[in-house]
Amino acid sequence: MAPATESAGAHDGTAREALSARIPPGRVGRPEHVAWCAVHLTSEESARVTGGNFPADGEVHAK
């Protein structure tokens, strides 16, 4: 579990459900979700990426 999730008190029960309900995917993110973005950006697969923003906001801006 991510430290921010833990500090928000959303590690179990109704607090986690309430937080998840406010996030478009309906689930709390995990550190590895962000880690895969970093892995991709450091690989040859991203050789054509020359800049950009990669928000890790639980798709909040996708609404």
N, C-alpha and C positions, 0 to 999 in steps of 0.2 A: 504494500500500500504506500502511496506517495505521502511524504511528510505533510504536504498541504491538506490532503484529505484527512489525515489523522488529526491535525491541528484544528480542522473545522469541526471535529467531533462527529464525523460521518463514517466512522469505522464499523458501525453495526446498527441494526434496528431502524427505527423510524427516521432518525436524522439522515442516515444514508439514503433511505427511500425518498425523503423530501428533497435532498440535494440532487439525486438522480432524476427526479421528475422535472427539475428546472433545466436540465442539460438535454439538447436535442437528441443525441443518440440514446438517452434514457439509461445511461450507465456512467459511473465515475471512471475517468481515465486512469491508466497505470503508467508508471515511469517508462516501461518498455515501449509504449505507444510513441513517445517522443524520441526514444533511443533509436527506433528504426528510421526515423527521419534523418537523424545525425549519421547513421550508418550509410544510408543512401547518398547523402551529400558528400561523404568522404570516399565514395567508391567511383570507379570508372563509369558507372551507369549515369552519373550526373555530370559527365564531362561537358555537356552543352549548357549546363545551368551557369549563368553568369551573374545572377543576382535575383533577389526576390524576397518576399516575406512569406514565412511559413508559420502562421499563427497556430499555437497549440492551446486553443481555447475551448475545446470540447464542442466545436462547431457552433458556438454561440453566434458568431458573425454570419453563419450560413442561413440564418432564418430569413 
